[in-house]
Amino acid sequence: MSMQSSGRALHDAMRTLSARWRRVEDTWRDDNARRFHADHVQPIEDAVRHAIAAMDQMAEAIHTSRMECERDD
């Protein structure tokens, strides 16, 4: 699996989690729900956002390296 396809898969999984969490929030609206979101959902969203950005940077670095290696041949 390429870096880009892995990033897309991670993004899709995050969209699914976010959509399901929104459905839960429709019925669970107390302090425990807010705490659960702050303690669990939000950190996952933040980590995924950072991971996708890092994967994009790595994919660009790999692409650049490949182009440079091909140019040197």
N, C-alpha and C positions, 0 to 999 in steps of 0.2 A: 504494500500500500504506500503510495507516495505521500510526501509531507502535506501536499495540498488536499488530497483526498482524506487524509486523516484529520486535517483541520476542518474540512467540511462536515465530516462525520461527527466530530466533537461539537461543532456549531449546531448541527441538527439535533443532537442529543440534548443540548442546552435549551433549544427552542421547545423541545418536547417537555422537559422538566419545567420550564417556565409556564407553559400552557397548562400543565397539570396542576402546578401550584396555584395558578389563578383560579382554576375550578375549585380547588380546596378552599381558597380564600372566600369564595362565594358563600360558604356555610360556616367556616371557622374564623371568627372575627374577634377573638378575645386576646387577653394579654399573652396567653401561652402561644397562640398563633404568631403574634408579633415577635415574641422571643424566639420561636422556632425559626422564623424567617431570618431574623438577625443572626442567630447562632449557626444556622445550617445552610439555608438556601442562599443567602447573600454571599457568604464566603465561597460557595461553589461557583456562583455566577462571576464573582471577581476573579477567582482562580482560572476559570475557563477563558474569560476575556483575556487575561494575561498570557495564558498558554497559547491561545490562537494567535495573538500578536507575535509571540516568540516563534511559533511555527512558521508564520509568514516571513519573518526575518531570516530564519534558517533556510527556508525554501529559496528565498532570493539569493542568499549567500551560496547555496549549492548551485543554483543556476549560473551565477556569475563565475564560480570556480570551473564549472563544466565548459562554459564559453571560453574562458582563458586557457584551459587545457587543450581544447580543440584548436584554438588559434595557434598554440605553440607547436602543434604536430606538423 
